[in-house]
Amino acid sequence: MALSGDETKVADELSRLLKIGLEFRPDSIDPIEFNQFQTLGENILELGFGVNSVFYKRFSSSYDMVLMPYELKDPRLVSKKRLPIQIGSLQAALNALNRGLTKDLFYEREMIVFSNLLDQAYNFLENESTYLAAGVYGRIVLETAVREFAKLKLQENYNPQMKFNQLIVKLRNEGFIQQTFEERLKSYYTIGSDAAHNSPDFKNYSKRDLKDFLTFTKDNVLTLK
């Protein structure tokens, strides 16, 4: 299964860190180098899978290992005991990624990012002078979220070159959305497009229209599964 651009970046970093981890000599681990390895490992697992993922939790759980008092005084011994757990966590994450078992996790994390953008769009509705920005942000979130949903559902049949309206027709034909939902997507996408292109038609939309657009996106698009 082909990986997306972001997934490929995560996979490459996991592979790089695994190589570093496997090159450590258990009896002569440099504490500074090991600390860098741990920091980078936590960072990529958090960015790629989230702090609630089993991969991140397992990697971090190595810090909670029960060690004897005399062991805590020897950083090389601590590193030696933690290393197998951390290497195993990185390898498990990479294997799951390559087998396509983390698609839903990536999708959910992206929806959180889009939700934050939408919150900013709501803030733009506080001032009439920034209504246009609210519309632009709404368009970005609406289109990007639908495209990510299409990637998840259509997989190898997803074509990034398809125009938005073509894409939602395909989603409807494949049974992933209903016709009424497709029509609402087209309608709100028009508002976002008018904002993005600074069309004279955008002036015809009220604050209520824009709020309905953002609310629809938040309640119906970001919740697509």
Secondary structure, 3 states (H helix, E strand, C coil): CCCCHHHHHHHHHHHHHHHHHHHCCCCCCCHHHHHHHHHHHHHHHHHHHCCCCHHHHHHHHHHHCCCCHHHHCCHHHHHHHHHHHHHHHHHHHHHHHHCCCCHHHHHHHHHHHHHHHHHHHHHHCCCHHHHHHHHHHHHHHHHHHHHHHHHHHHHHHCCCCCCHHHHHHHHHHCCCCCHHHHHHHHHHHHHHHHHHCCCHHHHHCCHHHHHHHHHHHHHHHCCCC
